[in-house]
Amino acid sequence: MPDNAPRAIASALLHWYDHNARDLPWRARPGANAPDPYRVWLSEVMLQQTQVASVIPYFDKFTRTWPTVEALAASEDADLMAAWAGLGYYARARNLLACAREVARRGAFPDTEQGLRELPGVGGYTAAAIAAIAFGRRAVVVDANVERVVSRLFAVEDVLPGAKAKIYALTDSVTPELRSGDFAQAMMDLGSGICTARSPKCLLCPLREHCAGFAGGTPERYPRKAAKPPKPQRFGTMFWLERDGAVLLVRRPDKGLLGGMRALPTGAWADSPPGLADPPAKAEWKLLTETVSHGFTHFNLDVALAAATLSSHAGAAVEGEWWPVADLESAGLPTVFAKAARQFRRMLCAV
């Protein structure tokens, strides 16, 4: 690559971005004053493992409910977890609240990459993104879109995840001193709209003349990735216990998968179907004929559905909270439990 290529790449990409930047609620326009660090941080946390289209309504809801980091820091844990329901990767929500409280205690977000990394839940990528976008610091920002663009730009033959250090160094080599935040967002936009995983629109790409992958005729070959092993399969049972128009919900343990979230009662998720083991109360449980399947990051889950009804005069206390069935959407159930609740209601109404 010629000595002037990094400058040419940055210049071409920023020129393209000035005319084609996505209009997103957490962004400032290209070349404008930097956006509010709170909005940048919030969007970056939400965007981890989640598509932009899914994030926008959550971002709008959060910033209406908690317009500042101080307001978010003062929120109740249960309120935040309920508002997060459906975005997945719920450890992010717990870290979000811990980080907001730390920033409120300090009085402001740190304005350097190193300082940002000291905050709860803020890793290398998020710290670099906030430093570049919100504070104008030169930082090397590499997400999945940037990995794809850079691996094609330089025809990186190394296989991911082992190639991450090389891709970072190559991204560093083309990141400009000025407007590195715009440059990072331009890379993200290029990867999401032009240099896509399948059928990249190379003829529209502002970096086409610099791209080794395009020159070789096989840009879709990159990034090269190691084959993923199949996900393990787990099984469980979810319990629908109804009384006087309300259903029993429990709070999951703070630590672990879906920690701190409201949920339908469920026993352990195991390598084989547990049947009616570990119900939340003694009752005449009936296994329904349909099941619910859900994919988590590291395993697939199939759950059986068991239902029962308690009379108003049932003597034994049941641990949990009784939530009106008609208002169940407001409980903020995680996706897998919301999916099961919809199935329960559909099947029980049909009985």
Kinemage of the C-alpha trace (Angstrom):
@kinemage 1
@onewidth
@group {chain A} dominant
@subgroup {mainchain}
@vectorlist {calphas} color= white
{ca met a 1} P 0.000 0.000 0.000
{ca pro a 2} L 1.471 3.451 -0.922
{ca asp a 3} L 2.663 5.706 1.917
{ca asn a 4} L -0.164 8.169 1.295
{ca ala a 5} L -2.872 5.483 1.220
{ca pro a 6} L -3.960 5.851 4.890
{ca arg a 7} L -4.623 9.571 4.351
{ca ala a 8} L -6.417 8.858 1.088
{ca ile a 9} L -8.582 6.197 2.723
{ca ala a 10} L -9.554 8.484 5.613
{ca ser a 11} L -10.239 11.403 3.287
{ca ala a 12} L -12.393 9.354 0.904
{ca leu a 13} L -14.363 7.775 3.727
{ca leu a 14} L -15.004 11.059 5.547
{ca his a 15} L -16.106 12.729 2.302
{ca trp a 16} L -18.564 9.878 1.753
{ca tyr a 17} L -19.770 10.105 5.366
{ca asp a 18} L -20.388 13.849 5.093
{ca his a 19} L -22.976 13.112 2.429
{ca asn a 20} L -24.295 9.704 3.521
{ca ala a 21} L -24.235 9.537 7.330
{ca arg a 22} L -27.184 7.770 8.925
{ca asp a 23} L -29.491 10.001 10.929
{ca leu a 24} L -29.552 8.327 14.343
{ca pro a 25} L -30.968 9.782 17.567
{ca trp a 26} L -27.697 9.530 19.501
{ca arg a 27} L -25.535 11.125 16.798
{ca ala a 28} L -24.431 14.620 15.907
{ca arg a 29} L -24.288 15.511 12.240
{ca pro a 30} L -20.874 15.096 10.548
{ca gly a 31} L -18.515 17.889 11.558
{ca ala a 32} L -20.933 19.250 14.196
{ca asn a 33} L -20.216 19.669 17.901
{ca ala a 34} L -19.782 16.394 19.751
{ca pro a 35} L -22.958 14.734 21.085
{ca asp a 36} L -23.829 14.320 24.770
{ca pro a 37} L -21.509 11.633 26.252
{ca tyr a 38} L -24.497 10.126 28.085
{ca arg a 39} L -26.335 9.497 24.824
{ca val a 40} L -23.215 8.080 23.159
{ca trp a 41} L -22.525 5.742 26.086
{ca leu a 42} L -26.154 4.613 26.333
{ca ser a 43} L -26.353 3.869 22.604
{ca glu a 44} L -23.057 1.978 22.565
{ca val a 45} L -24.144 -0.263 25.443
{ca met a 46} L -27.490 -0.952 23.768
{ca leu a 47} L -25.876 -1.642 20.396
{ca gln a 48} L -23.668 -4.442 21.735
{ca gln a 49} L -24.934 -7.616 20.011
{ca thr a 50} L -28.124 -5.775 18.948
{ca gln a 51} L -29.209 -4.271 15.621
{ca val a 52} L -29.717 -0.512 15.216
{ca ala a 53} L -33.388 -0.911 14.261
{ca ser a 54} L -34.067 -2.798 17.502
{ca val a 55} L -32.173 -0.281 19.625
{ca ile a 56} L -33.834 2.964 18.428
{ca pro a 57} L -37.203 2.519 20.221
{ca tyr a 58} L -35.447 1.452 23.439
{ca phe a 59} L -33.061 4.400 23.231
{ca asp a 60} L -35.979 6.799 22.737
{ca lys a 61} L -37.843 5.267 25.700
{ca phe a 62} L -34.800 5.407 27.973
{ca thr a 63} L -33.914 9.003 27.147
{ca arg a 64} L -37.517 10.110 27.677
{ca thr a 65} L -37.689 8.314 31.017
{ca trp a 66} L -34.141 9.101 32.148
{ca pro a 67} L -32.897 12.142 30.163
{ca thr a 68} L -29.587 12.401 32.055
{ca val a 69} L -27.089 10.016 33.554
{ca glu a 70} L -28.027 11.374 36.990
{ca ala a 71} L -31.687 10.474 36.395
{ca leu a 72} L -30.703 6.980 35.296
{ca ala a 73} L -28.438 6.577 38.338
{ca ala a 74} L -31.394 7.390 40.623
{ca ser a 75} L -33.701 4.803 39.036
{ca glu a 76} L -34.839 1.638 40.771
{ca asp a 77} L -33.164 -1.567 39.641
{ca ala a 78} L -36.510 -3.227 38.895
{ca asp a 79} L -37.699 -0.298 36.771
{ca leu a 80} L -34.564 -0.335 34.644
{ca met a 81} L -34.609 -4.112 34.195
{ca ala a 82} L -38.256 -3.971 33.135
{ca ala a 83} L -37.507 -1.192 30.627
{ca trp a 84} L -34.620 -3.255 29.228
{ca ala a 85} L -36.753 -6.388 28.735
{ca gly a 86} L -36.565 -7.602 25.138
{ca leu a 87} L -33.104 -6.185 24.363
{ca gly a 88} L -31.376 -9.323 25.632
{ca tyr a 89} L -27.897 -9.760 27.145
{ca tyr a 90} L -29.266 -8.593 30.499
{ca ala a 91} L -25.875 -8.260 32.185
{ca arg a 92} L -25.613 -5.063 30.110
{ca ala a 93} L -28.560 -3.589 32.015
{ca arg a 94} L -27.007 -4.352 35.400
{ca asn a 95} L -23.698 -2.850 34.256
{ca leu a 96} L -25.548 0.142 32.810
{ca leu a 97} L -26.987 1.026 36.200
{ca ala a 98} L -23.703 0.441 38.020
{ca cys a 99} L -21.901 2.646 35.498
{ca ala a 100} L -24.510 5.422 35.706
{ca arg a 101} L -24.187 5.501 39.490
{ca glu a 102} L -20.407 5.671 39.279
{ca val a 103} L -20.536 8.524 36.740
{ca ala a 104} L -23.078 10.384 38.895
{ca arg a 105} L -20.779 9.931 41.893
{ca arg a 106} L -17.842 11.346 39.916
{ca gly a 107} L -19.924 14.188 38.495
{ca ala a 108} L -19.158 13.504 34.813
{ca phe a 109} L -17.927 10.917 32.343
{ca pro a 110} L -14.128 10.633 32.093
{ca asp a 111} L -12.972 12.137 28.784
{ca thr a 112} L -10.141 9.734 28.008
{ca glu a 113} L -10.118 6.156 26.805
{ca gln a 114} L -8.169 5.006 29.868
{ca gly a 115} L -10.506 6.808 32.262
{ca leu a 116} L -13.585 5.401 30.561
{ca arg a 117} L -12.250 1.844 30.882
{ca glu a 118} L -12.295 2.258 34.660
{ca leu a 119} L -16.109 2.469 34.635
{ca pro a 120} L -18.220 -0.651 35.349
{ca gly a 121} L -19.100 -2.575 32.202
{ca val a 122} L -17.042 -0.385 29.855
{ca gly a 123} L -14.610 -2.473 27.811
{ca gly a 124} L -12.015 -1.525 25.245
{ca tyr a 125} L -14.349 -1.056 22.298
{ca thr a 126} L -16.929 1.010 24.210
{ca ala a 127} L -14.260 3.200 25.813
{ca ala a 128} L -12.673 3.893 22.421
{ca ala a 129} L -16.047 4.684 20.826
{ca ile a 130} L -17.063 7.135 23.569
{ca ala a 131} L -13.638 8.788 23.640
{ca ala a 132} L -13.653 9.312 19.877
{ca ile a 133} L -17.308 10.185 19.299
{ca ala a 134} L -18.157 12.163 22.444
{ca phe a 135} L -14.797 13.735 23.282
{ca gly a 136} L -12.971 13.975 19.961
{ca arg a 137} L -10.029 11.878 21.153
{ca arg a 138} L -8.110 9.888 18.605
{ca ala a 139} L -9.085 6.306 19.372
{ca val a 140} L -9.152 3.105 17.356
{ca val a 141} L -12.723 1.852 17.245
{ca val a 142} L -13.254 -1.709 15.988
{ca asp a 143} L -16.660 -3.388 15.999
{ca ala a 144} L -17.930 -6.208 13.776
{ca asn a 145} L -18.647 -3.807 10.889
{ca val a 146} L -15.167 -2.295 11.098
{ca glu a 147} L -13.608 -5.777 11.272
{ca arg a 148} L -15.361 -6.699 8.043
{ca val a 149} L -14.405 -3.476 6.216
{ca val a 150} L -10.747 -3.597 7.280
{ca ser a 151} L -10.320 -7.325 6.649
{ca arg a 152} L -11.550 -6.780 3.079
{ca leu a 153} L -9.643 -3.551 2.585
{ca phe a 154} L -6.369 -5.332 3.389
{ca ala a 155} L -7.410 -8.899 2.362
{ca val a 156} L -6.522 -10.244 5.805
{ca glu a 157} L -5.941 -13.980 5.464
{ca asp a 158} L -5.635 -14.635 9.203
{ca val a 159} L -8.695 -16.317 10.705
{ca leu a 160} L -10.873 -14.678 13.352
{ca pro a 161} L -10.757 -14.487 16.300
{ca gly a 162} L -6.982 -14.825 16.010
{ca ala a 163} L -6.882 -11.986 13.476
{ca lys a 164} L -8.307 -9.391 15.876
{ca ala a 165} L -4.928 -7.905 16.865
{ca lys a 166} L -3.875 -7.560 13.224
{ca ile a 167} L -7.190 -5.958 12.239
{ca tyr a 168} L -6.873 -3.527 15.153
{ca ala a 169} L -3.369 -2.535 14.036
{ca leu a 170} L -4.546 -2.044 10.444
{ca thr a 171} L -7.477 0.068 11.637
{ca asp a 172} L -5.037 2.123 13.695
{ca ser a 173} L -2.949 2.693 10.565
{ca val a 174} L -5.829 4.384 8.716
{ca thr a 175} L -7.514 6.228 11.627
{ca pro a 176} L -6.900 9.990 11.262
{ca glu a 177} L -5.759 12.311 14.036
{ca leu a 178} L -8.742 14.603 13.468
{ca arg a 179} L -12.395 13.555 13.227
{ca ser a 180} L -11.645 10.055 14.475
{ca gly a 181} L -15.191 9.880 15.889
{ca asp a 182} L -16.697 10.655 12.494
{ca phe a 183} L -14.238 8.204 10.937
{ca ala a 184} L -15.332 5.436 13.317
{ca gln a 185} L -19.011 6.090 12.612
{ca ala a 186} L -18.283 6.245 8.873
{ca met a 187} L -16.669 2.807 9.078
{ca met a 188} L -19.731 1.495 10.925
{ca asp a 189} L -22.093 2.978 8.331
{ca leu a 190} L -20.023 1.617 5.467
{ca gly a 191} L -20.069 -1.849 6.994
{ca ser a 192} L -23.794 -1.820 7.739
{ca gly a 193} L -24.977 -0.437 4.393
{ca ile a 194} L -22.315 -0.999 1.711
{ca cys a 195} L -19.683 -3.505 2.830
{ca thr a 196} L -22.285 -5.957 4.073
{ca ala a 197} L -21.642 -9.560 5.076
{ca arg a 198} L -23.446 -10.857 1.980
{ca ser a 199} L -23.628 -9.231 -1.453
{ca pro a 200} L -21.504 -6.151 -0.690
{ca lys a 201} L -22.288 -3.149 -2.901
{ca cys a 202} L -18.702 -2.680 -4.043
{ca leu a 203} L -19.566 -0.381 -6.973
{ca leu a 204} L -20.945 2.145 -4.472
{ca cys a 205} L -18.027 1.905 -2.047
{ca pro a 206} L -15.849 5.011 -1.604
{ca leu a 207} L -12.880 2.768 -0.746
{ca arg a 208} L -13.160 0.486 -3.769
{ca glu a 209} L -9.952 1.672 -5.425
{ca his a 210} L -8.004 0.977 -2.201
{ca cys a 211} L -9.598 -2.407 -1.456
{ca ala a 212} L -7.435 -5.502 -1.863
{ca gly a 213} L -10.457 -7.772 -1.430
{ca phe a 214} L -12.256 -6.071 -4.322
{ca ala a 215} L -9.100 -6.134 -6.449
{ca gly a 216} L -8.834 -9.881 -5.859
{ca gly a 217} L -12.431 -10.381 -6.939
{ca thr a 218} L -13.520 -12.133 -3.718
{ca pro a 219} L -14.408 -9.536 -1.056
{ca glu a 220} L -17.027 -11.847 0.501
{ca arg a 221} L -14.200 -14.238 1.370
{ca tyr a 222} L -13.290 -11.858 4.205
{ca pro a 223} L -13.251 -11.794 7.149
{ca arg a 224} L -12.142 -15.380 7.446
{ca lys a 225} L -13.704 -17.100 10.446
{ca ala a 226} L -13.140 -20.363 12.257
{ca ala a 227} L -16.060 -22.779 12.099
{ca lys a 228} L -18.342 -22.499 15.117
{ca pro a 229} L -19.080 -25.651 17.121
{ca pro a 230} L -22.777 -26.556 17.408
{ca lys a 231} L -24.597 -25.079 20.392
{ca pro a 232} L -25.486 -27.466 23.208
{ca gln a 233} L -29.174 -28.267 23.711
{ca arg a 234} L -30.876 -27.757 27.073
{ca phe a 235} L -34.385 -28.469 28.311
{ca gly a 236} L -36.643 -26.986 30.966
{ca thr a 237} L -40.225 -26.519 32.121
{ca met a 238} L -41.999 -23.210 32.698
{ca phe a 239} L -44.924 -23.073 35.095
{ca trp a 240} L -48.086 -20.973 34.669
{ca leu a 241} L -49.840 -20.749 38.044
{ca glu a 242} L -53.001 -18.654 37.896
{ca arg a 243} L -55.244 -17.332 40.690
{ca asp a 244} L -58.090 -14.812 40.436
{ca gly a 245} L -56.978 -13.479 37.057
{ca ala a 246} L -53.323 -13.140 38.073
{ca val a 247} L -50.291 -15.271 37.245
{ca leu a 248} L -47.366 -16.025 39.520
{ca leu a 249} L -44.081 -14.320 38.619
{ca val a 250} L -40.761 -14.713 40.384
{ca arg a 251} L -37.547 -12.702 40.412
{ca arg a 252} L -34.540 -14.556 38.995
{ca pro a 253} L -31.342 -14.574 41.082
{ca asp a 254} L -29.229 -11.456 40.621
{ca lys a 255} L -26.255 -13.481 39.405
{ca gly a 256} L -26.515 -15.644 36.337
{ca leu a 257} L -28.491 -15.690 33.115
{ca leu a 258} L -31.337 -13.114 33.030
{ca gly a 259} L -30.310 -12.094 36.549
{ca gly a 260} L -32.690 -9.838 38.447
{ca met a 261} L -35.485 -10.110 35.870
{ca arg a 262} L -39.115 -10.987 36.511
{ca ala a 263} L -39.940 -14.381 35.009
{ca leu a 264} L -42.320 -17.289 35.041
{ca pro a 265} L -41.237 -19.957 37.534
{ca thr a 266} L -38.960 -22.571 36.027
{ca gly a 267} L -36.862 -25.394 37.339
{ca ala a 268} L -33.290 -26.076 36.295
{ca trp a 269} L -32.388 -26.101 32.602
{ca ala a 270} L -30.753 -29.461 32.038
{ca asp a 271} L -29.432 -31.846 29.395
{ca ser a 272} L -32.714 -33.801 29.400
{ca pro a 273} L -36.366 -32.768 29.881
{ca pro a 274} L -37.071 -32.320 33.623
{ca gly a 275} L -40.831 -32.871 33.367
{ca leu a 276} L -42.719 -31.464 36.372
{ca ala a 277} L -39.681 -31.210 38.656
{ca asp a 278} L -39.387 -28.118 40.897
{ca pro a 279} L -42.855 -26.564 40.521
{ca pro a 280} L -43.461 -23.307 42.441
{ca ala a 281} L -46.355 -24.775 44.456
{ca lys a 282} L -48.340 -27.939 45.039
{ca ala a 283} L -51.123 -27.988 42.461
{ca glu a 284} L -52.703 -30.192 39.814
{ca trp a 285} L -50.129 -29.461 37.120
{ca lys a 286} L -50.939 -30.289 33.524
{ca leu a 287} L -48.316 -30.420 30.802
{ca leu a 288} L -49.557 -28.671 27.668
{ca thr a 289} L -49.057 -30.213 24.240
{ca glu a 290} L -46.843 -27.456 22.769
{ca thr a 291} L -43.347 -26.318 23.698
{ca val a 292} L -41.320 -23.153 23.270
{ca ser a 293} L -37.830 -22.958 21.745
{ca his a 294} L -35.337 -20.134 22.200
{ca gly a 295} L -31.717 -19.570 21.224
{ca phe a 296} L -29.283 -18.039 23.704
{ca thr a 297} L -25.709 -17.067 22.844
{ca his a 298} L -24.180 -20.287 24.122
{ca phe a 299} L -27.013 -22.838 24.012
{ca asn a 300} L -30.451 -23.618 22.599
{ca leu a 301} L -33.365 -24.147 24.957
{ca asp a 302} L -36.580 -26.164 24.572
{ca val a 303} L -39.113 -25.708 27.363
{ca ala a 304} L -42.242 -27.644 28.188
{ca leu a 305} L -45.235 -25.686 29.461
{ca ala a 306} L -47.125 -26.706 32.612
{ca ala a 307} L -50.261 -24.960 33.881
{ca ala a 308} L -52.353 -25.061 37.046
{ca thr a 309} L -54.913 -22.952 38.891
{ca leu a 310} L -55.092 -22.109 42.588
{ca ser a 311} L -58.348 -21.279 44.297
{ca ser a 312} L -58.741 -17.972 46.089
{ca his a 313} L -58.692 -19.820 49.414
{ca ala a 314} L -55.531 -21.838 48.835
{ca gly a 315} L -53.862 -21.977 52.211
{ca ala a 316} L -50.131 -22.231 51.545
{ca ala a 317} L -48.215 -19.047 50.786
{ca val a 318} L -46.505 -18.986 47.410
{ca glu a 319} L -43.219 -17.166 46.939
{ca gly a 320} L -43.316 -14.532 44.198
{ca glu a 321} L -45.755 -11.855 43.045
{ca trp a 322} L -49.196 -12.173 41.490
{ca trp a 323} L -49.341 -10.170 38.276
{ca pro a 324} L -52.627 -9.389 36.471
{ca val a 325} L -52.781 -11.528 33.344
{ca ala a 326} L -54.462 -8.696 31.434
{ca asp a 327} L -51.480 -6.426 32.172
{ca leu a 328} L -48.700 -8.968 31.726
{ca glu a 329} L -46.959 -6.932 29.007
{ca ser a 330} L -46.013 -4.331 31.638
{ca ala a 331} L -44.074 -6.895 33.701
{ca gly a 332} L -40.995 -6.593 31.491
{ca leu a 333} L -40.462 -10.314 30.984
{ca pro a 334} L -37.321 -11.374 29.088
{ca thr a 335} L -37.987 -12.577 25.548
{ca val a 336} L -38.018 -16.314 26.278
{ca phe a 337} L -40.529 -15.869 29.118
{ca ala a 338} L -42.658 -13.414 27.133
{ca lys a 339} L -42.747 -15.953 24.310
{ca ala a 340} L -43.852 -18.672 26.729
{ca ala a 341} L -46.486 -16.397 28.297
{ca arg a 342} L -48.015 -15.702 24.895
{ca gln a 343} L -48.144 -19.438 24.201
{ca phe a 344} L -49.719 -20.162 27.581
{ca arg a 345} L -52.413 -17.541 27.069
{ca arg a 346} L -53.179 -18.724 23.562
{ca met a 347} L -53.481 -22.357 24.567
{ca leu a 348} L -55.367 -21.799 27.818
{ca cys a 349} L -57.875 -19.492 26.147
{ca ala a 350} L -58.541 -22.214 23.599
{ca val a 351} L -59.399 -24.776 26.302
